[in-house]
Every structure is written in C-alpha cells, then in structure tokens.
Amino acid sequence: MENTVSEPEAPPESDVRFPIVLRGYDRRQVDEYVRVAEKRVDRHEKARRVAERRLAKAQVPAPRSGEPDGAAGLGKRIEKILQVAKSEAAAIKEQACQEGEALRAAAEKSAAEAERARAETEHAAQREADLILSRAEEEAAAIRATHQAVLAQLSQIAAVVEEVRDRFGGEAGQESPVEAEPADSAPSLAS
C-alpha cells in the first residue's frame, strides 16, 4: 500500500497576490500564508521520509553477474521479504512482551495496594476492638466496685437494723400486745 499525502488545493506560489493596504501588505494575510506554506513544507518532508524508508525496505540488491535474472532474483526478493516480515514479527513480539510486563507490574502494584489497604483496615479494626474492650473492662470494674460498695453499705445497714432490733426488741415484748403487733408484722431486713 502506498501512502499519499493529500494537501488542500492552494494557488501556486507565483499566483499569490497580497492586497496592498495602507503602509504595505496586510500582516494577517501574510502571516496566514506563511503558516500554510510551512505546513505544506512539513507535509512534503514527512512524505519524503516515509518514501525513503519504504524504498530502503523494498530495495533488493542487484543480481550478481553470472546469476540469471529469473527465478534466482525472485528467490532473493522473497528472502528479503521474509527477512523484513521476521524482523517486524520480532518487533511485534517484543512490544507484546513489554506490554505484558507492564500489565503484570500494574497488577502487582494494585495487589500490593489492596493488601496494604486490607492490613491498614484490619489494624484500625483491631485498635477499635481493643479500645472498646478496654472501655468495657473499665466500666465492668467500676460496676463491680460500686456493687461492692453497695453490698458493704447494705451489710452496715443490716448490722444497724439488727442492733436496733436487739436493743428495741426486748422493750417491744414489755409493751402492750396492741403496740407489739406492728413491730412483729414488719418484714425482717436481715433476711
């Protein structure tokens, strides 16, 4: 296949006319023409380089003297085409290997980032669990201490009630039976 570079139809350089304006030519029009001309030169230069590369690839050494031009020349051309095809195949294979390595590296990087994120999440969850457990243990210790204090107070109250009962219990027996009934009907705090 042959690449052809098409360019917009432009007037030949000899037919270019710039309108005369006050104090010379219109600067914008001249600048635009120069810009278009530079693009045209660049396109021609690129087309020339492409053509030179294709010519260099397509060139087959001239047959040596003594070799007939027929099948031997055709064999040389086929050999040259095969060499070009092999070198292009090797370049494609190398590019595919490089792309594969890049994909593998990207996958390994993503896996490492995921592992790091998982470890950070696990570490944060463990810290949170340790903090919750520590707070629960502190609250349980405070509740146990309060419970012990309440039990101690209840023991003291029970001792005082027993002492009061012992002290006033004897006097209650000496009182009239009507007055003794309310004291007997009261539930015992010691039980």
VEXLUM-269768 format. One record per residue (C-alpha): residue number from 1; y, z, x. Coordinates in nm, 2 decimals, padded with zeros to 4 digits, always signed. Layout:
// residues N
@pos->NUM v->Y w->Z u->X
...
***
This chain:
// residues 191
@pos->1 v->+00.00 w->+00.00 u->+00.00
@pos->2 v->+00.34 w->-00.08 u->+00.12
@pos->3 v->+00.64 w->+00.15 u->+00.06
@pos->4 v->+00.95 w->-00.03 u->-00.02
@pos->5 v->+01.28 w->+00.14 u->-00.03
@pos->6 v->+01.50 w->+00.01 u->-00.31
@pos->7 v->+01.87 w->+00.06 u->-00.30
@pos->8 v->+02.13 w->+00.00 u->-00.56
@pos->9 v->+02.29 w->-00.33 u->-00.55
@pos->10 v->+02.61 w->-00.30 u->-00.36
@pos->11 v->+02.86 w->-00.56 u->-00.27
@pos->12 v->+02.82 w->-00.70 u->+00.09
@pos->13 v->+03.04 w->-00.53 u->+00.34
@pos->14 v->+03.26 w->-00.84 u->+00.37
@pos->15 v->+03.34 w->-00.84 u->+00.00
@pos->16 v->+03.47 w->-00.48 u->-00.02
@pos->17 v->+03.83 w->-00.46 u->-00.12
@pos->18 v->+04.02 w->-00.14 u->-00.14
@pos->19 v->+04.32 w->-00.13 u->-00.37
@pos->20 v->+04.65 w->-00.07 u->-00.20
@pos->21 v->+04.83 w->+00.24 u->-00.31
@pos->22 v->+05.14 w->+00.40 u->-00.20
@pos->23 v->+05.12 w->+00.46 u->+00.17
@pos->24 v->+04.78 w->+00.29 u->+00.23
@pos->25 v->+04.44 w->+00.29 u->+00.06
@pos->26 v->+04.31 w->+00.52 u->-00.20
@pos->27 v->+04.15 w->+00.80 u->+00.01
@pos->28 v->+03.89 w->+00.90 u->-00.25
@pos->29 v->+03.77 w->+00.54 u->-00.29
@pos->30 v->+03.74 w->+00.50 u->+00.09
@pos->31 v->+03.55 w->+00.84 u->+00.12
@pos->32 v->+03.31 w->+00.74 u->-00.16
@pos->33 v->+03.24 w->+00.40 u->+00.01
@pos->34 v->+03.17 w->+00.57 u->+00.35
@pos->35 v->+02.94 w->+00.82 u->+00.18
@pos->36 v->+02.74 w->+00.54 u->+00.01
@pos->37 v->+02.73 w->+00.34 u->+00.33
@pos->38 v->+02.60 w->+00.65 u->+00.52
@pos->39 v->+02.32 w->+00.70 u->+00.26
@pos->40 v->+02.23 w->+00.33 u->+00.29
@pos->41 v->+02.20 w->+00.36 u->+00.67
@pos->42 v->+01.99 w->+00.68 u->+00.63
@pos->43 v->+01.75 w->+00.50 u->+00.39
@pos->44 v->+01.72 w->+00.20 u->+00.62
@pos->45 v->+01.65 w->+00.43 u->+00.92
@pos->46 v->+01.37 w->+00.62 u->+00.72
@pos->47 v->+01.22 w->+00.29 u->+00.61
@pos->48 v->+01.22 w->+00.16 u->+00.97
@pos->49 v->+01.05 w->+00.48 u->+01.10
@pos->50 v->+00.78 w->+00.45 u->+00.82
@pos->51 v->+00.72 w->+00.09 u->+00.90
@pos->52 v->+00.69 w->+00.17 u->+01.28
@pos->53 v->+00.43 w->+00.44 u->+01.21
@pos->54 v->+00.23 w->+00.21 u->+00.98
@pos->55 v->+00.25 w->-00.06 u->+01.24
@pos->56 v->+00.13 w->+00.17 u->+01.51
@pos->57 v->-00.17 w->+00.28 u->+01.30
@pos->58 v->-00.26 w->-00.07 u->+01.19
@pos->59 v->-00.24 w->-00.22 u->+01.54
@pos->60 v->-00.57 w->-00.33 u->+01.68
@pos->61 v->-00.59 w->-00.41 u->+02.05
@pos->62 v->-00.61 w->-00.78 u->+02.12
@pos->63 v->-00.96 w->-00.91 u->+02.18
@pos->64 v->-01.05 w->-00.92 u->+02.54
@pos->65 v->-01.11 w->-01.25 u->+02.69
@pos->66 v->-01.47 w->-01.36 u->+02.66
@pos->67 v->-01.52 w->-01.19 u->+02.32
@pos->68 v->-01.53 w->-01.42 u->+02.03
@pos->69 v->-01.28 w->-01.36 u->+01.75
@pos->70 v->-01.52 w->-01.35 u->+01.47
@pos->71 v->-01.75 w->-01.05 u->+01.39
@pos->72 v->-01.67 w->-00.86 u->+01.71
@pos->73 v->-01.30 w->-00.85 u->+01.62
@pos->74 v->-01.39 w->-00.74 u->+01.27
@pos->75 v->-01.61 w->-00.46 u->+01.41
@pos->76 v->-01.32 w->-00.34 u->+01.63
@pos->77 v->-01.09 w->-00.33 u->+01.33
@pos->78 v->-01.35 w->-00.14 u->+01.12
@pos->79 v->-01.39 w->+00.10 u->+01.41
@pos->80 v->-01.02 w->+00.16 u->+01.43
@pos->81 v->-01.00 w->+00.22 u->+01.05
@pos->82 v->-01.29 w->+00.47 u->+01.08
@pos->83 v->-01.11 w->+00.65 u->+01.36
@pos->84 v->-00.80 w->+00.68 u->+01.15
@pos->85 v->-01.00 w->+00.79 u->+00.85
@pos->86 v->-01.18 w->+01.06 u->+01.06
@pos->87 v->-00.85 w->+01.19 u->+01.21
@pos->88 v->-00.70 w->+01.20 u->+00.86
@pos->89 v->-01.01 w->+01.38 u->+00.73
@pos->90 v->-00.99 w->+01.63 u->+01.01
@pos->91 v->-00.63 w->+01.69 u->+00.94
@pos->92 v->-00.70 w->+01.75 u->+00.57
@pos->93 v->-00.99 w->+01.98 u->+00.66
@pos->94 v->-00.77 w->+02.18 u->+00.89
@pos->95 v->-00.50 w->+02.21 u->+00.63
@pos->96 v->-00.76 w->+02.33 u->+00.37
@pos->97 v->-00.88 w->+02.59 u->+00.62
@pos->98 v->-00.53 w->+02.71 u->+00.68
@pos->99 v->-00.46 w->+02.73 u->+00.31
@pos->100 v->-00.79 w->+02.92 u->+00.26
@pos->101 v->-00.69 w->+03.16 u->+00.53
@pos->102 v->-00.35 w->+03.21 u->+00.37
@pos->103 v->-00.51 w->+03.27 u->+00.03
@pos->104 v->-00.76 w->+03.52 u->+00.18
@pos->105 v->-00.48 w->+03.70 u->+00.36
@pos->106 v->-00.28 w->+03.72 u->+00.04
@pos->107 v->-00.58 w->+03.85 u->-00.15
@pos->108 v->-00.65 w->+04.12 u->+00.12
@pos->109 v->-00.29 w->+04.22 u->+00.11
@pos->110 v->-00.30 w->+04.25 u->-00.27
@pos->111 v->-00.62 w->+04.46 u->-00.25
@pos->112 v->-00.46 w->+04.68 u->+00.01
@pos->113 v->-00.15 w->+04.73 u->-00.20
@pos->114 v->-00.37 w->+04.81 u->-00.51
@pos->115 v->-00.58 w->+05.06 u->-00.31
@pos->116 v->-00.26 w->+05.23 u->-00.18
@pos->117 v->-00.12 w->+05.25 u->-00.53
@pos->118 v->-00.45 w->+05.39 u->-00.66
@pos->119 v->-00.45 w->+05.65 u->-00.38
@pos->120 v->-00.09 w->+05.75 u->-00.45
@pos->121 v->-00.17 w->+05.78 u->-00.82
@pos->122 v->-00.47 w->+05.99 u->-00.75
@pos->123 v->-00.28 w->+06.21 u->-00.51
@pos->124 v->+00.00 w->+06.26 u->-00.77
@pos->125 v->-00.25 w->+06.34 u->-01.04
@pos->126 v->-00.42 w->+06.59 u->-00.81
@pos->127 v->-00.09 w->+06.76 u->-00.74
@pos->128 v->-00.01 w->+06.77 u->-01.11
@pos->129 v->-00.35 w->+06.92 u->-01.19
@pos->130 v->-00.31 w->+07.18 u->-00.91
@pos->131 v->+00.03 w->+07.27 u->-01.04
@pos->132 v->-00.10 w->+07.31 u->-01.40
@pos->133 v->-00.40 w->+07.52 u->-01.28
@pos->134 v->-00.17 w->+07.74 u->-01.07
@pos->135 v->+00.06 w->+07.80 u->-01.37
@pos->136 v->-00.23 w->+07.87 u->-01.59
@pos->137 v->-00.37 w->+08.12 u->-01.34
@pos->138 v->-00.03 w->+08.29 u->-01.31
@pos->139 v->+00.00 w->+08.31 u->-01.69
@pos->140 v->-00.35 w->+08.45 u->-01.72
@pos->141 v->-00.27 w->+08.71 u->-01.46
@pos->142 v->+00.04 w->+08.81 u->-01.64
@pos->143 v->-00.15 w->+08.83 u->-01.97
@pos->144 v->-00.42 w->+09.05 u->-01.80
@pos->145 v->-00.15 w->+09.27 u->-01.66
@pos->146 v->+00.02 w->+09.30 u->-02.00
@pos->147 v->-00.32 w->+09.37 u->-02.16
@pos->148 v->-00.40 w->+09.64 u->-01.90
@pos->149 v->-00.06 w->+09.80 u->-01.96
@pos->150 v->-00.11 w->+09.79 u->-02.34
@pos->151 v->-00.45 w->+09.95 u->-02.30
@pos->152 v->-00.31 w->+10.22 u->-02.08
@pos->153 v->-00.04 w->+10.29 u->-02.34
@pos->154 v->-00.30 w->+10.29 u->-02.62
@pos->155 v->-00.50 w->+10.54 u->-02.42
@pos->156 v->-00.20 w->+10.76 u->-02.37
@pos->157 v->-00.12 w->+10.74 u->-02.74
@pos->158 v->-00.48 w->+10.82 u->-02.83
@pos->159 v->-00.47 w->+11.12 u->-02.60
@pos->160 v->-00.14 w->+11.24 u->-02.75
@pos->161 v->-00.29 w->+11.19 u->-03.10
@pos->162 v->-00.60 w->+11.39 u->-03.00
@pos->163 v->-00.38 w->+11.66 u->-02.86
@pos->164 v->-00.17 w->+11.67 u->-03.17
@pos->165 v->-00.48 w->+11.68 u->-03.39
@pos->166 v->-00.64 w->+11.95 u->-03.18
@pos->167 v->-00.32 w->+12.15 u->-03.20
@pos->168 v->-00.24 w->+12.10 u->-03.56
@pos->169 v->-00.60 w->+12.06 u->-03.68
@pos->170 v->-00.66 w->+12.44 u->-03.67
@pos->171 v->-00.35 w->+12.51 u->-03.86
@pos->172 v->-00.44 w->+12.25 u->-04.12
@pos->173 v->-00.76 w->+12.45 u->-04.20
@pos->174 v->-00.54 w->+12.76 u->-04.28
@pos->175 v->-00.32 w->+12.58 u->-04.52
@pos->176 v->-00.39 w->+12.53 u->-04.89
@pos->177 v->-00.66 w->+12.27 u->-04.98
@pos->178 v->-00.40 w->+12.05 u->-05.15
@pos->179 v->-00.19 w->+12.02 u->-04.83
@pos->180 v->-00.50 w->+11.96 u->-04.62
@pos->181 v->-00.62 w->+11.66 u->-04.82
@pos->182 v->-00.35 w->+11.42 u->-04.69
@pos->183 v->-00.44 w->+11.51 u->-04.33
@pos->184 v->-00.81 w->+11.46 u->-04.40
@pos->185 v->-00.76 w->+11.12 u->-04.57
@pos->186 v->-00.56 w->+10.98 u->-04.28
@pos->187 v->-00.77 w->+10.75 u->-04.07
@pos->188 v->-00.86 w->+10.86 u->-03.72
@pos->189 v->-00.67 w->+10.69 u->-03.44
@pos->190 v->-00.92 w->+10.78 u->-03.18
@pos->191 v->-01.20 w->+10.56 u->-03.33
***
